[in-house]
């Protein structure tokens, strides 16, 4: 792995064209690394909310598409179709790695929209749950130990900056552009620029 190519992008989306937008480089870098393909119509849809299956699939692709040892036993796994193979492998691998634990009722809820707390927690677990040096100063803590550790770690490492009003908004549904920015910033943290 040689890092992100910041000078030239081979893949461009019809709806990610303004180089002045903060997310432009992040989305293009994700595409160049073959982490996201966007849609068949040539769009990325940066302002759409992202579902749980797609988030773990991005992380799985970032890791190099490792084969899971077996298919996860969640009761609501995506159907076994060619279209869903990446989702099934990604969810299964993420469960094996402890990146996701699913819900207490035995579901993963792949098509549920993913909130900001869950996304940074997936990334924190992917990074082996490093202990944050201090608690983030956001005014809207979750009260969940793992979520709050993950949010604090993400904030102190520049993966998230939160909002200007000193909130993280953990329960807000996350947009696709935000996930791209979180993942590229994680890559910079792990591998440098």
C-alpha positions as a Markdown table, in Angstrom:
| # | Residue | x | y | z |
|---|---|---|---|---|
| 1 | Unk | 0.0 | 0.0 | 0.0 |
| 2 | Unk | 1.4 | 3.3 | -1.0 |
| 3 | Unk | -1.1 | 5.8 | 0.3 |
| 4 | Unk | -3.6 | 8.1 | -1.4 |
| 5 | Unk | -2.9 | 9.7 | -4.8 |
| 6 | Unk | -3.6 | 13.3 | -4.1 |
| 7 | Unk | -2.4 | 14.6 | -7.5 |
| 8 | Unk | -4.5 | 12.8 | -10.1 |
| 9 | Unk | -7.8 | 10.9 | -9.9 |
| 10 | Unk | -8.6 | 8.2 | -12.4 |
| 11 | Unk | -12.3 | 7.9 | -11.3 |
| 12 | Unk | -14.7 | 10.9 | -11.2 |
| 13 | Unk | -18.3 | 11.1 | -10.3 |
| 14 | Unk | -20.9 | 13.3 | -12.1 |
| 15 | Unk | -22.0 | 14.7 | -8.8 |
| 16 | Unk | -18.6 | 15.2 | -7.2 |
| 17 | Unk | -17.0 | 17.8 | -9.5 |
| 18 | Unk | -16.3 | 20.9 | -7.4 |
| 19 | Unk | -12.7 | 20.8 | -6.2 |
| 20 | Unk | -13.5 | 23.5 | -3.7 |
| 21 | Unk | -15.8 | 21.2 | -1.7 |
| 22 | Unk | -14.1 | 19.7 | 1.4 |
| 23 | Unk | -15.2 | 16.2 | 0.5 |
| 24 | Unk | -14.0 | 16.3 | -3.2 |
| 25 | Unk | -10.5 | 14.8 | -2.5 |
| 26 | Unk | -11.8 | 12.3 | 0.0 |
| 27 | Unk | -14.4 | 10.8 | -2.3 |
| 28 | Unk | -12.0 | 10.7 | -5.3 |
| 29 | Unk | -9.4 | 9.0 | -3.2 |
| 30 | Unk | -11.8 | 6.4 | -2.0 |
| 31 | Unk | -12.8 | 5.7 | -5.6 |
| 32 | Unk | -9.2 | 5.5 | -6.8 |
| 33 | Unk | -8.5 | 2.9 | -4.1 |
| 34 | Unk | -11.5 | 0.9 | -5.3 |
| 35 | Unk | -13.2 | 1.3 | -1.9 |
| 36 | Unk | -16.3 | 2.8 | -3.5 |
| 37 | Unk | -17.7 | 2.4 | -7.0 |
| 38 | Unk | -20.7 | 4.7 | -6.7 |
| 39 | Unk | -23.8 | 3.9 | -8.8 |
| 40 | Unk | -24.2 | 2.7 | -12.3 |
| 41 | Unk | -25.3 | 6.2 | -13.4 |
| 42 | Unk | -21.9 | 7.6 | -12.5 |
| 43 | Unk | -22.9 | 9.2 | -9.3 |
| 44 | Unk | -21.5 | 9.0 | -5.7 |
| 45 | Unk | -24.5 | 10.7 | -4.1 |
| 46 | Unk | -22.5 | 12.4 | -1.4 |
| 47 | Unk | -25.4 | 13.8 | 0.5 |
| 48 | Unk | -27.3 | 10.5 | 0.8 |
| 49 | Unk | -27.3 | 8.8 | 4.2 |
| 50 | Unk | -25.3 | 5.6 | 4.3 |
| 51 | Unk | -26.5 | 2.2 | 5.5 |
| 52 | Unk | -24.6 | -0.2 | 7.8 |
| 53 | Unk | -23.9 | -2.8 | 5.1 |
| 54 | Unk | -22.1 | -0.1 | 3.0 |
| 55 | Unk | -20.0 | 1.2 | 5.9 |
| 56 | Unk | -18.6 | -2.2 | 6.7 |
| 57 | Unk | -18.1 | -3.0 | 3.0 |
| 58 | Unk | -16.0 | 0.2 | 2.7 |
| 59 | Unk | -13.8 | -0.9 | 5.6 |
| 60 | Unk | -13.6 | -4.5 | 4.2 |
| 61 | Unk | -12.5 | -3.2 | 0.8 |
| 62 | Unk | -10.0 | -0.9 | 2.5 |
| 63 | Unk | -8.5 | -3.9 | 4.2 |
| 64 | Unk | -8.1 | -5.6 | 0.8 |
| 65 | Unk | -11.3 | -7.7 | 0.6 |
| 66 | Unk | -10.2 | -10.6 | 3.0 |
| 67 | Unk | -12.2 | -13.8 | 2.8 |
| 68 | Unk | -14.2 | -14.5 | 5.9 |
| 69 | Unk | -13.9 | -17.9 | 7.5 |
| 70 | Unk | -17.7 | -18.4 | 7.3 |
| 71 | Unk | -20.8 | -16.4 | 6.6 |
| 72 | Unk | -22.1 | -14.6 | 9.7 |
| 73 | Unk | -25.1 | -16.0 | 11.5 |
| 74 | Unk | -27.0 | -12.8 | 11.7 |
| 75 | Unk | -30.7 | -13.6 | 11.0 |
| 76 | Unk | -31.0 | -10.7 | 8.5 |
| 77 | Unk | -27.9 | -11.2 | 6.3 |
| 78 | Unk | -28.3 | -9.9 | 2.7 |
| 79 | Unk | -29.7 | -12.6 | 0.4 |
| 80 | Unk | -27.1 | -14.8 | -1.3 |
| 81 | Unk | -27.0 | -13.2 | -4.7 |
| 82 | Unk | -24.2 | -12.0 | -7.0 |
| 83 | Unk | -25.2 | -8.4 | -6.2 |
| 84 | Unk | -24.9 | -8.9 | -2.5 |
| 85 | Unk | -21.6 | -11.0 | -2.3 |
| 86 | Unk | -19.5 | -8.0 | -1.2 |
| 87 | Unk | -22.0 | -7.1 | 1.5 |
| 88 | Unk | -22.2 | -10.7 | 2.8 |
| 89 | Unk | -18.4 | -11.2 | 2.9 |
| 90 | Unk | -17.8 | -7.7 | 4.4 |
| 91 | Unk | -20.4 | -8.2 | 7.2 |
| 92 | Unk | -19.1 | -11.7 | 8.0 |
| 93 | Unk | -15.5 | -10.5 | 8.0 |
| 94 | Unk | -16.4 | -7.5 | 10.2 |
| 95 | Unk | -18.2 | -9.7 | 12.7 |
| 96 | Unk | -15.2 | -12.1 | 12.8 |
| 97 | Unk | -12.8 | -9.2 | 13.5 |
| 98 | Unk | -15.0 | -7.7 | 16.2 |
| 99 | Unk | -15.6 | -4.6 | 14.1 |
| 100 | Unk | -19.3 | -5.2 | 14.5 |
| 101 | Unk | -21.2 | -7.2 | 17.1 |
| 102 | Unk | -24.7 | -6.7 | 15.6 |
| 103 | Unk | -27.7 | -6.3 | 17.9 |
| 104 | Unk | -28.8 | -8.4 | 20.9 |
| 105 | Unk | -31.6 | -9.9 | 18.9 |
| 106 | Unk | -29.2 | -11.6 | 16.5 |
| 107 | Unk | -29.6 | -9.1 | 13.7 |
| 108 | Unk | -27.1 | -6.9 | 11.9 |
| 109 | Unk | -29.7 | -4.6 | 10.2 |
| 110 | Unk | -27.7 | -4.1 | 7.0 |
| 111 | Unk | -30.1 | -1.6 | 5.4 |
| 112 | Unk | -30.6 | 0.6 | 8.4 |
| 113 | Unk | -29.1 | 4.0 | 8.1 |
| 114 | Unk | -25.9 | 4.3 | 10.1 |
| 115 | Unk | -25.5 | 6.9 | 12.7 |
| 116 | Unk | -22.3 | 8.9 | 13.3 |
| 117 | Unk | -21.5 | 7.1 | 16.6 |
| 118 | Unk | -21.7 | 3.7 | 15.0 |
| 119 | Unk | -19.4 | 4.7 | 12.1 |
| 120 | Unk | -16.6 | 6.0 | 14.3 |
| 121 | Unk | -17.0 | 3.0 | 16.5 |
| 122 | Unk | -16.5 | 0.6 | 13.5 |
| 123 | Unk | -13.3 | 2.6 | 12.6 |
| 124 | Unk | -12.1 | 2.6 | 16.2 |
| 125 | Unk | -12.6 | -1.2 | 16.4 |
| 126 | Unk | -10.8 | -1.6 | 13.1 |
| 127 | Unk | -7.9 | 0.3 | 14.5 |
| 128 | Unk | -7.8 | -2.2 | 17.5 |
| 129 | Unk | -9.6 | 0.1 | 20.0 |
| 130 | Unk | -6.8 | 2.5 | 20.9 |
| 131 | Unk | -7.4 | 4.3 | 24.2 |
| 132 | Unk | -8.1 | 8.0 | 23.8 |
| 133 | Unk | -5.8 | 10.3 | 25.8 |
| 134 | Unk | -8.8 | 12.2 | 27.1 |
| 135 | Unk | -12.5 | 12.6 | 26.7 |
| 136 | Unk | -13.7 | 14.6 | 23.8 |
| 137 | Unk | -15.1 | 18.0 | 24.7 |
| 138 | Unk | -18.3 | 17.6 | 22.7 |
| 139 | Unk | -21.3 | 18.6 | 24.7 |
| 140 | Unk | -23.4 | 15.7 | 23.5 |
| 141 | Unk | -21.8 | 12.5 | 24.9 |
| 142 | Unk | -23.7 | 9.3 | 24.3 |
| 143 | Unk | -23.4 | 7.6 | 27.7 |
| 144 | Unk | -22.2 | 4.4 | 25.9 |
| 145 | Unk | -18.6 | 3.6 | 26.9 |
| 146 | Unk | -17.5 | 2.2 | 23.6 |
| 147 | Unk | -19.2 | 5.0 | 21.6 |
| 148 | Unk | -17.7 | 7.7 | 23.8 |
| 149 | Unk | -14.2 | 6.2 | 23.6 |
| 150 | Unk | -14.4 | 5.9 | 19.9 |
| 151 | Unk | -15.7 | 9.5 | 19.4 |
| 152 | Unk | -12.9 | 10.8 | 21.7 |
| 153 | Unk | -10.3 | 8.8 | 19.8 |
| 154 | Unk | -11.6 | 10.0 | 16.5 |
| 155 | Unk | -11.7 | 13.6 | 17.7 |
| 156 | Unk | -8.1 | 13.6 | 19.1 |
| 157 | Unk | -6.7 | 12.1 | 15.9 |
| 158 | Unk | -8.5 | 14.4 | 13.5 |
| 159 | Unk | -10.8 | 11.8 | 12.1 |
| 160 | Unk | -13.7 | 14.0 | 13.1 |
| 161 | Unk | -13.9 | 17.6 | 14.0 |
| 162 | Unk | -17.5 | 17.7 | 15.0 |
| 163 | Unk | -19.6 | 20.8 | 14.5 |
| 164 | Unk | -18.9 | 24.4 | 15.2 |
| 165 | Unk | -21.4 | 24.4 | 18.1 |
| 166 | Unk | -19.2 | 21.9 | 20.0 |
| 167 | Unk | -21.4 | 18.9 | 19.2 |
| 168 | Unk | -20.6 | 15.6 | 17.5 |
| 169 | Unk | -24.3 | 14.7 | 16.9 |
| 170 | Unk | -23.7 | 11.0 | 17.5 |
| 171 | Unk | -27.3 | 9.9 | 16.7 |
| 172 | Unk | -27.5 | 11.8 | 13.4 |
| 173 | Unk | -27.6 | 9.6 | 10.3 |
| 174 | Unk | -24.3 | 9.9 | 8.5 |
| 175 | Unk | -23.9 | 11.1 | 4.9 |
| 176 | Unk | -21.7 | 9.2 | 2.4 |
| 177 | Unk | -19.4 | 12.2 | 2.1 |
| 178 | Unk | -18.7 | 12.1 | 5.9 |
| 179 | Unk | -17.8 | 8.4 | 5.8 |
| 180 | Unk | -15.3 | 9.1 | 2.9 |
| 181 | Unk | -13.7 | 11.9 | 4.9 |
| 182 | Unk | -13.5 | 9.7 | 8.1 |
| 183 | Unk | -11.9 | 6.9 | 6.2 |
| 184 | Unk | -9.3 | 9.0 | 4.4 |
| 185 | Unk | -8.4 | 10.7 | 7.7 |
| 186 | Unk | -8.0 | 7.3 | 9.3 |
| 187 | Unk | -5.7 | 6.2 | 6.5 |
| 188 | Unk | -3.6 | 9.3 | 7.1 |
| 189 | Unk | -3.5 | 8.5 | 10.8 |
| 190 | Unk | -2.4 | 4.9 | 10.1 |
| 191 | Unk | 0.0 | 5.4 | 7.2 |
| 192 | Unk | 0.8 | 9.1 | 7.1 |
| 193 | Unk | 0.3 | 11.4 | 4.1 |
